[in-house]
Amino acid sequence: MELRRIIRVGERSFGITLPKEWVEVHGLGVGSPVRVIVDREKITVLPGSEAGAARRVSIKGDDVEKIVRDVIAYYIEGADELEIETRNISEVVTRIEGKLPGVVLMELSGVLRLRIVTREDINIDEAVRSMYTTVDAMFALFLQMLSLDRRELAEEILRLDDQLDRLYFFSLRTVKRNIIQKPEHYVDYVITIKNLEHVGDAIDRATNYYLQNVVACKAEVLDLFKKVYTFMQDAFNAFYNNETERALAVLTRRAKLEKEALQIICPQAAAIMHEAASIVGFAADIAEAAYSKAVRR
């Protein structure tokens, strides 16, 4: 950290000098525009040209798994255009297509080009709310599948899990694009985004287990999952509505509900009950973020 002193600029303004290295690295000079973000406790200065400049990345290689991981990472980091040179274009397209919102794929002269056209003015609350709505729908369908033994609902649950993955990547991209403005604010969103994704994965695993095995103690399992469903809803609503009392109520119920999930003695239901206990932990983490978010406000 470097200490600089405030200087007077004209009769009514104040300023500080910018480090020469920072100015040169960003290609700035006298008269260059900069963006100034004013918060209650700090001021952030960003190169003004960054807002309109496309961030381009080149990826080369034939390891499909690594290429897919790189594409997801650069997408989350905020890249606007990706150029991929590989001998496995068709396989890469199959793995990426439909996985990331706002990605347009084009193949030109043997090179795969991805252009990302997501909205930059999206509200992070909209993105997280969309994730929760998807998780909530998955959970409701899972309860229907258990209570009515409607195994055909599994297909819709798994489809929604794919949609949740897309929303997850998009939400992280939105956070990365905006976190510089209020880091402490967006940390709570990252916690919630990741735990909503974990809840979806747990429901996905529980669904697949149900399809492949005979689940005993079905009445007890259904009763517990209904309680876990309400627990998750309370945790998210506490986060979304900035409710400290509801968040605290969720946190105080955690231990009892986790214990109940692990107390049901039924070997054929052990795996699915483990998923219920995991969801309780994920929801409690959301409640922790909810409490911090509400207190800060």
DRENKOLSE-584809 format. One record per residue (C-alpha): residue in one letter; x, y, z; residue number from 0. Coordinates in steps of 0.05 Angstrom, whole numbers, padded with zeros to 5 digits. Example, Ala and Ser with C-alpha at 12.3 -4.5 7.8 and 13.67 -1.06 7.14 Angstrom:
residues 2
<resn = A	px = 00246	py = -00090	pz = 00156	resi = 0>
<resn = S	px = 00273	py = -00021	pz = 00143	resi = 1>
end
This chain:
residues 297
<resn = M	px = 00000	py = 00000	pz = 00000	resi = 0>
<resn = E	px = 00025	py = 00069	pz = -00018	resi = 1>
<resn = L	px = 00008	py = 00132	pz = 00021	resi = 2>
<resn = R	px = -00009	py = 00194	pz = -00019	resi = 3>
<resn = R	px = -00031	py = 00263	pz = 00003	resi = 4>
<resn = I	px = -00093	py = 00301	pz = -00020	resi = 5>
<resn = I	px = -00078	py = 00364	pz = -00061	resi = 6>
<resn = R	px = -00123	py = 00422	pz = -00078	resi = 7>
<resn = V	px = -00147	py = 00427	pz = -00150	resi = 8>
<resn = G	px = -00177	py = 00495	pz = -00165	resi = 9>
<resn = E	px = -00219	py = 00531	pz = -00112	resi = 10>
<resn = R	px = -00270	py = 00477	pz = -00095	resi = 11>
<resn = S	px = -00240	py = 00409	pz = -00112	resi = 12>
<resn = F	px = -00188	py = 00361	pz = -00084	resi = 13>
<resn = G	px = -00147	py = 00306	pz = -00118	resi = 14>
<resn = I	px = -00090	py = 00257	pz = -00113	resi = 15>
<resn = T	px = -00038	py = 00238	pz = -00164	resi = 16>
<resn = L	px = -00042	py = 00169	pz = -00198	resi = 17>
<resn = P	px = 00019	py = 00122	pz = -00199	resi = 18>
<resn = K	px = 00057	py = 00127	pz = -00265	resi = 19>
<resn = E	px = 00061	py = 00051	pz = -00271	resi = 20>
<resn = W	px = -00015	py = 00042	pz = -00266	resi = 21>
<resn = V	px = -00027	py = 00097	pz = -00319	resi = 22>
<resn = E	px = 00023	py = 00065	pz = -00367	resi = 23>
<resn = V	px = -00001	py = -00006	pz = -00358	resi = 24>
<resn = H	px = -00072	py = 00015	pz = -00378	resi = 25>
<resn = G	px = -00049	py = 00057	pz = -00436	resi = 26>
<resn = L	px = -00074	py = 00122	pz = -00405	resi = 27>
<resn = G	px = -00047	py = 00193	pz = -00409	resi = 28>
<resn = V	px = -00068	py = 00265	pz = -00399	resi = 29>
<resn = G	px = -00141	py = 00272	pz = -00418	resi = 30>
<resn = S	px = -00156	py = 00197	pz = -00415	resi = 31>
<resn = P	px = -00224	py = 00180	pz = -00384	resi = 32>
<resn = V	px = -00228	py = 00141	pz = -00319	resi = 33>
<resn = R	px = -00288	py = 00114	pz = -00281	resi = 34>
<resn = V	px = -00295	py = 00135	pz = -00209	resi = 35>
<resn = I	px = -00338	py = 00092	pz = -00163	resi = 36>
<resn = V	px = -00356	py = 00127	pz = -00098	resi = 37>
<resn = D	px = -00375	py = 00086	pz = -00038	resi = 38>
<resn = R	px = -00386	py = 00107	pz = 00034	resi = 39>
<resn = E	px = -00317	py = 00085	pz = 00057	resi = 40>
<resn = K	px = -00275	py = 00085	pz = -00008	resi = 41>
<resn = I	px = -00266	py = 00110	pz = -00079	resi = 42>
<resn = T	px = -00247	py = 00062	pz = -00135	resi = 43>
<resn = V	px = -00214	py = 00087	pz = -00199	resi = 44>
<resn = L	px = -00218	py = 00045	pz = -00262	resi = 45>
<resn = P	px = -00195	py = 00057	pz = -00334	resi = 46>
<resn = G	px = -00253	py = 00089	pz = -00370	resi = 47>
<resn = S	px = -00239	py = 00051	pz = -00435	resi = 48>
<resn = E	px = -00248	py = -00016	pz = -00400	resi = 49>
<resn = A	px = -00324	py = -00010	pz = -00403	resi = 50>
<resn = G	px = -00325	py = -00011	pz = -00479	resi = 51>
<resn = A	px = -00265	py = -00054	pz = -00495	resi = 52>
<resn = A	px = -00279	py = -00127	pz = -00513	resi = 53>
<resn = R	px = -00238	py = -00176	pz = -00473	resi = 54>
<resn = R	px = -00211	py = -00229	pz = -00521	resi = 55>
<resn = V	px = -00178	py = -00294	pz = -00503	resi = 56>
<resn = S	px = -00143	py = -00346	pz = -00546	resi = 57>
<resn = I	px = -00143	py = -00420	pz = -00527	resi = 58>
<resn = K	px = -00101	py = -00473	pz = -00563	resi = 59>
<resn = G	px = -00096	py = -00548	pz = -00552	resi = 60>
<resn = D	px = -00131	py = -00615	pz = -00561	resi = 61>
<resn = D	px = -00148	py = -00633	pz = -00489	resi = 62>
<resn = V	px = -00224	py = -00625	pz = -00491	resi = 63>
<resn = E	px = -00233	py = -00628	pz = -00416	resi = 64>
<resn = K	px = -00182	py = -00572	pz = -00406	resi = 65>
<resn = I	px = -00212	py = -00530	pz = -00461	resi = 66>
<resn = V	px = -00282	py = -00535	pz = -00431	resi = 67>
<resn = R	px = -00254	py = -00517	pz = -00362	resi = 68>
<resn = D	px = -00217	py = -00457	pz = -00392	resi = 69>
<resn = V	px = -00279	py = -00433	pz = -00429	resi = 70>
<resn = I	px = -00321	py = -00436	pz = -00365	resi = 71>
<resn = A	px = -00266	py = -00400	pz = -00325	resi = 72>
<resn = Y	px = -00258	py = -00344	pz = -00377	resi = 73>
<resn = Y	px = -00334	py = -00337	pz = -00382	resi = 74>
<resn = I	px = -00339	py = -00327	pz = -00307	resi = 75>
<resn = E	px = -00280	py = -00279	pz = -00308	resi = 76>
<resn = G	px = -00317	py = -00234	pz = -00358	resi = 77>
<resn = A	px = -00285	py = -00249	pz = -00425	resi = 78>
<resn = D	px = -00326	py = -00224	pz = -00485	resi = 79>
<resn = E	px = -00295	py = -00265	pz = -00541	resi = 80>
<resn = L	px = -00259	py = -00332	pz = -00541	resi = 81>
<resn = E	px = -00220	py = -00361	pz = -00600	resi = 82>
<resn = I	px = -00206	py = -00436	pz = -00596	resi = 83>
<resn = E	px = -00157	py = -00473	pz = -00641	resi = 84>
<resn = T	px = -00165	py = -00548	pz = -00633	resi = 85>
<resn = R	px = -00171	py = -00612	pz = -00674	resi = 86>
<resn = N	px = -00232	py = -00632	pz = -00633	resi = 87>
<resn = I	px = -00279	py = -00575	pz = -00651	resi = 88>
<resn = S	px = -00342	py = -00619	pz = -00655	resi = 89>
<resn = E	px = -00330	py = -00650	pz = -00586	resi = 90>
<resn = V	px = -00317	py = -00581	pz = -00555	resi = 91>
<resn = V	px = -00381	py = -00554	pz = -00586	resi = 92>
<resn = T	px = -00421	py = -00613	pz = -00559	resi = 93>
<resn = R	px = -00393	py = -00601	pz = -00489	resi = 94>
<resn = I	px = -00403	py = -00526	pz = -00489	resi = 95>
<resn = E	px = -00467	py = -00514	pz = -00529	resi = 96>
<resn = G	px = -00524	py = -00494	pz = -00485	resi = 97>
<resn = K	px = -00481	py = -00495	pz = -00422	resi = 98>
<resn = L	px = -00467	py = -00421	pz = -00416	resi = 99>
<resn = P	px = -00521	py = -00367	pz = -00424	resi = 100>
<resn = G	px = -00509	py = -00315	pz = -00478	resi = 101>
<resn = V	px = -00455	py = -00353	pz = -00516	resi = 102>
<resn = V	px = -00458	py = -00353	pz = -00592	resi = 103>
<resn = L	px = -00414	py = -00406	pz = -00626	resi = 104>
<resn = M	px = -00384	py = -00397	pz = -00696	resi = 105>
<resn = E	px = -00334	py = -00438	pz = -00735	resi = 106>
<resn = L	px = -00291	py = -00399	pz = -00784	resi = 107>
<resn = S	px = -00233	py = -00429	pz = -00823	resi = 108>
<resn = G	px = -00224	py = -00486	pz = -00774	resi = 109>
<resn = V	px = -00224	py = -00440	pz = -00713	resi = 110>
<resn = L	px = -00281	py = -00440	pz = -00662	resi = 111>
<resn = R	px = -00302	py = -00371	pz = -00640	resi = 112>
<resn = L	px = -00347	py = -00357	pz = -00581	resi = 113>
<resn = R	px = -00379	py = -00289	pz = -00572	resi = 114>
<resn = I	px = -00412	py = -00275	pz = -00505	resi = 115>
<resn = V	px = -00472	py = -00228	pz = -00510	resi = 116>
<resn = T	px = -00500	py = -00229	pz = -00439	resi = 117>
<resn = R	px = -00531	py = -00165	pz = -00412	resi = 118>
<resn = E	px = -00482	py = -00125	pz = -00369	resi = 119>
<resn = D	px = -00537	py = -00086	pz = -00333	resi = 120>
<resn = I	px = -00567	py = -00148	pz = -00301	resi = 121>
<resn = N	px = -00584	py = -00140	pz = -00228	resi = 122>
<resn = I	px = -00549	py = -00193	pz = -00185	resi = 123>
<resn = D	px = -00614	py = -00202	pz = -00145	resi = 124>
<resn = E	px = -00649	py = -00222	pz = -00210	resi = 125>
<resn = A	px = -00596	py = -00275	pz = -00225	resi = 126>
<resn = V	px = -00597	py = -00304	pz = -00155	resi = 127>
<resn = R	px = -00673	py = -00303	pz = -00152	resi = 128>
<resn = S	px = -00674	py = -00342	pz = -00218	resi = 129>
<resn = M	px = -00627	py = -00394	pz = -00188	resi = 130>
<resn = Y	px = -00671	py = -00401	pz = -00126	resi = 131>
<resn = T	px = -00735	py = -00407	pz = -00168	resi = 132>
<resn = T	px = -00703	py = -00465	pz = -00206	resi = 133>
<resn = V	px = -00680	py = -00500	pz = -00142	resi = 134>
<resn = D	px = -00749	py = -00490	pz = -00112	resi = 135>
<resn = A	px = -00781	py = -00522	pz = -00173	resi = 136>
<resn = M	px = -00733	py = -00581	pz = -00169	resi = 137>
<resn = F	px = -00748	py = -00592	pz = -00096	resi = 138>
<resn = A	px = -00824	py = -00588	pz = -00107	resi = 139>
<resn = L	px = -00820	py = -00640	pz = -00163	resi = 140>
<resn = F	px = -00776	py = -00685	pz = -00121	resi = 141>
<resn = L	px = -00829	py = -00685	pz = -00065	resi = 142>
<resn = Q	px = -00883	py = -00701	pz = -00116	resi = 143>
<resn = M	px = -00841	py = -00758	pz = -00144	resi = 144>
<resn = L	px = -00832	py = -00787	pz = -00074	resi = 145>
<resn = S	px = -00904	py = -00779	pz = -00050	resi = 146>
<resn = L	px = -00938	py = -00803	pz = -00115	resi = 147>
<resn = D	px = -00883	py = -00850	pz = -00140	resi = 148>
<resn = R	px = -00883	py = -00812	pz = -00206	resi = 149>
<resn = R	px = -00815	py = -00831	pz = -00233	resi = 150>
<resn = E	px = -00828	py = -00795	pz = -00298	resi = 151>
<resn = L	px = -00817	py = -00729	pz = -00260	resi = 152>
<resn = A	px = -00744	py = -00746	pz = -00254	resi = 153>
<resn = E	px = -00732	py = -00724	pz = -00326	resi = 154>
<resn = E	px = -00758	py = -00654	pz = -00311	resi = 155>
<resn = I	px = -00717	py = -00650	pz = -00247	resi = 156>
<resn = L	px = -00653	py = -00668	pz = -00284	resi = 157>
<resn = R	px = -00670	py = -00617	pz = -00339	resi = 158>
<resn = L	px = -00679	py = -00563	pz = -00287	resi = 159>
<resn = D	px = -00611	py = -00582	pz = -00258	resi = 160>
<resn = D	px = -00580	py = -00567	pz = -00326	resi = 161>
<resn = Q	px = -00615	py = -00500	pz = -00326	resi = 162>
<resn = L	px = -00589	py = -00487	pz = -00255	resi = 163>
<resn = D	px = -00518	py = -00500	pz = -00279	resi = 164>
<resn = R	px = -00526	py = -00447	pz = -00333	resi = 165>
<resn = L	px = -00554	py = -00397	pz = -00283	resi = 166>
<resn = Y	px = -00497	py = -00413	pz = -00235	resi = 167>
<resn = F	px = -00443	py = -00395	pz = -00287	resi = 168>
<resn = F	px = -00482	py = -00333	pz = -00307	resi = 169>
<resn = S	px = -00490	py = -00310	pz = -00235	resi = 170>
<resn = L	px = -00416	py = -00318	pz = -00221	resi = 171>
<resn = R	px = -00400	py = -00279	pz = -00284	resi = 172>
<resn = T	px = -00446	py = -00223	pz = -00260	resi = 173>
<resn = V	px = -00411	py = -00222	pz = -00193	resi = 174>
<resn = K	px = -00342	py = -00218	pz = -00224	resi = 175>
<resn = R	px = -00364	py = -00161	pz = -00269	resi = 176>
<resn = N	px = -00388	py = -00120	pz = -00209	resi = 177>
<resn = I	px = -00350	py = -00142	pz = -00148	resi = 178>
<resn = I	px = -00299	py = -00085	pz = -00152	resi = 179>
<resn = Q	px = -00355	py = -00037	pz = -00135	resi = 180>
<resn = K	px = -00375	py = -00069	pz = -00068	resi = 181>
<resn = P	px = -00331	py = -00129	pz = -00051	resi = 182>
<resn = E	px = -00362	py = -00141	pz = 00018	resi = 183>
<resn = H	px = -00432	py = -00139	pz = -00013	resi = 184>
<resn = Y	px = -00418	py = -00190	pz = -00067	resi = 185>
<resn = V	px = -00383	py = -00240	pz = -00022	resi = 186>
<resn = D	px = -00450	py = -00257	pz = 00009	resi = 187>
<resn = Y	px = -00479	py = -00268	pz = -00060	resi = 188>
<resn = V	px = -00422	py = -00315	pz = -00079	resi = 189>
<resn = I	px = -00436	py = -00357	pz = -00016	resi = 190>
<resn = T	px = -00510	py = -00360	pz = -00034	resi = 191>
<resn = I	px = -00498	py = -00375	pz = -00108	resi = 192>
<resn = K	px = -00451	py = -00433	pz = -00092	resi = 193>
<resn = N	px = -00497	py = -00463	pz = -00039	resi = 194>
<resn = L	px = -00558	py = -00459	pz = -00085	resi = 195>
<resn = E	px = -00517	py = -00498	pz = -00136	resi = 196>
<resn = H	px = -00499	py = -00549	pz = -00082	resi = 197>
<resn = V	px = -00572	py = -00557	pz = -00063	resi = 198>
<resn = G	px = -00589	py = -00571	pz = -00136	resi = 199>
<resn = D	px = -00534	py = -00623	pz = -00141	resi = 200>
<resn = A	px = -00559	py = -00657	pz = -00078	resi = 201>
<resn = I	px = -00630	py = -00661	pz = -00106	resi = 202>
<resn = D	px = -00600	py = -00688	pz = -00171	resi = 203>
<resn = R	px = -00562	py = -00743	pz = -00133	resi = 204>
<resn = A	px = -00623	py = -00760	pz = -00091	resi = 205>
<resn = T	px = -00666	py = -00766	pz = -00154	resi = 206>
<resn = N	px = -00616	py = -00812	pz = -00188	resi = 207>
<resn = Y	px = -00612	py = -00855	pz = -00125	resi = 208>
<resn = Y	px = -00688	py = -00860	pz = -00122	resi = 209>
<resn = L	px = -00691	py = -00883	pz = -00195	resi = 210>
<resn = Q	px = -00639	py = -00937	pz = -00185	resi = 211>
<resn = N	px = -00659	py = -00964	pz = -00117	resi = 212>
<resn = V	px = -00719	py = -00984	pz = -00075	resi = 213>
<resn = V	px = -00725	py = -00931	pz = -00021	resi = 214>
<resn = A	px = -00751	py = -00959	pz = 00045	resi = 215>
<resn = C	px = -00782	py = -00918	pz = 00101	resi = 216>
<resn = K	px = -00814	py = -00874	pz = 00047	resi = 217>
<resn = A	px = -00862	py = -00840	pz = 00095	resi = 218>
<resn = E	px = -00805	py = -00819	pz = 00141	resi = 219>
<resn = V	px = -00762	py = -00797	pz = 00083	resi = 220>
<resn = L	px = -00818	py = -00755	pz = 00053	resi = 221>
<resn = D	px = -00834	py = -00723	pz = 00120	resi = 222>
<resn = L	px = -00761	py = -00703	pz = 00131	resi = 223>
<resn = F	px = -00752	py = -00675	pz = 00061	resi = 224>
<resn = K	px = -00814	py = -00632	pz = 00070	resi = 225>
<resn = K	px = -00782	py = -00602	pz = 00132	resi = 226>
<resn = V	px = -00716	py = -00592	pz = 00095	resi = 227>
<resn = Y	px = -00754	py = -00558	pz = 00038	resi = 228>
<resn = T	px = -00786	py = -00508	pz = 00086	resi = 229>
<resn = F	px = -00718	py = -00497	pz = 00119	resi = 230>
<resn = M	px = -00686	py = -00480	pz = 00052	resi = 231>
<resn = Q	px = -00743	py = -00433	pz = 00034	resi = 232>
<resn = D	px = -00735	py = -00396	pz = 00100	resi = 233>
<resn = A	px = -00660	py = -00390	pz = 00090	resi = 234>
<resn = F	px = -00666	py = -00360	pz = 00021	resi = 235>
<resn = N	px = -00723	py = -00313	pz = 00038	resi = 236>
<resn = A	px = -00682	py = -00287	pz = 00097	resi = 237>
<resn = F	px = -00626	py = -00272	pz = 00048	resi = 238>
<resn = Y	px = -00669	py = -00241	pz = -00006	resi = 239>
<resn = N	px = -00711	py = -00198	pz = 00042	resi = 240>
<resn = N	px = -00654	py = -00180	pz = 00091	resi = 241>
<resn = E	px = -00688	py = -00211	pz = 00151	resi = 242>
<resn = T	px = -00641	py = -00222	pz = 00211	resi = 243>
<resn = E	px = -00695	py = -00254	pz = 00254	resi = 244>
<resn = R	px = -00713	py = -00306	pz = 00202	resi = 245>
<resn = A	px = -00639	py = -00320	pz = 00188	resi = 246>
<resn = L	px = -00627	py = -00331	pz = 00262	resi = 247>
<resn = A	px = -00687	py = -00377	pz = 00268	resi = 248>
<resn = V	px = -00659	py = -00419	pz = 00211	resi = 249>
<resn = L	px = -00591	py = -00424	pz = 00243	resi = 250>
<resn = T	px = -00620	py = -00445	pz = 00311	resi = 251>
<resn = R	px = -00660	py = -00501	pz = 00277	resi = 252>
<resn = R	px = -00601	py = -00530	pz = 00239	resi = 253>
<resn = A	px = -00573	py = -00578	pz = 00291	resi = 254>
<resn = K	px = -00641	py = -00609	pz = 00307	resi = 255>
<resn = L	px = -00658	py = -00620	pz = 00234	resi = 256>
<resn = E	px = -00590	py = -00649	pz = 00217	resi = 257>
<resn = K	px = -00595	py = -00697	pz = 00276	resi = 258>
<resn = E	px = -00665	py = -00718	pz = 00253	resi = 259>
<resn = A	px = -00639	py = -00733	pz = 00183	resi = 260>
<resn = L	px = -00584	py = -00778	pz = 00210	resi = 261>
<resn = Q	px = -00627	py = -00813	pz = 00263	resi = 262>
<resn = I	px = -00674	py = -00850	pz = 00216	resi = 263>
<resn = I	px = -00649	py = -00923	pz = 00220	resi = 264>
<resn = C	px = -00663	py = -00951	pz = 00151	resi = 265>
<resn = P	px = -00603	py = -00976	pz = 00111	resi = 266>
<resn = Q	px = -00639	py = -00971	pz = 00044	resi = 267>
<resn = A	px = -00652	py = -00897	pz = 00056	resi = 268>
<resn = A	px = -00584	py = -00878	pz = 00085	resi = 269>
<resn = A	px = -00557	py = -00848	pz = 00020	resi = 270>
<resn = I	px = -00618	py = -00805	pz = 00007	resi = 271>
<resn = M	px = -00621	py = -00782	pz = 00080	resi = 272>
<resn = H	px = -00548	py = -00761	pz = 00074	resi = 273>
<resn = E	px = -00569	py = -00715	pz = 00017	resi = 274>
<resn = A	px = -00623	py = -00685	pz = 00062	resi = 275>
<resn = A	px = -00572	py = -00671	pz = 00116	resi = 276>
<resn = S	px = -00526	py = -00639	pz = 00065	resi = 277>
<resn = I	px = -00581	py = -00593	pz = 00041	resi = 278>
<resn = V	px = -00592	py = -00570	pz = 00113	resi = 279>
<resn = G	px = -00519	py = -00550	pz = 00116	resi = 280>
<resn = F	px = -00522	py = -00514	pz = 00050	resi = 281>
<resn = A	px = -00585	py = -00476	pz = 00070	resi = 282>
<resn = A	px = -00553	py = -00457	pz = 00137	resi = 283>
<resn = D	px = -00494	py = -00426	pz = 00099	resi = 284>
<resn = I	px = -00544	py = -00384	pz = 00060	resi = 285>
<resn = A	px = -00575	py = -00363	pz = 00126	resi = 286>
<resn = E	px = -00505	py = -00342	pz = 00151	resi = 287>
<resn = A	px = -00496	py = -00299	pz = 00089	resi = 288>
<resn = A	px = -00567	py = -00272	pz = 00100	resi = 289>
<resn = Y	px = -00550	py = -00250	pz = 00170	resi = 290>
<resn = S	px = -00486	py = -00215	pz = 00149	resi = 291>
<resn = K	px = -00521	py = -00181	pz = 00090	resi = 292>
<resn = A	px = -00578	py = -00156	pz = 00134	resi = 293>
<resn = V	px = -00533	py = -00131	pz = 00190	resi = 294>
<resn = R	px = -00489	py = -00093	pz = 00140	resi = 295>
<resn = R	px = -00551	py = -00059	pz = 00111	resi = 296>
end
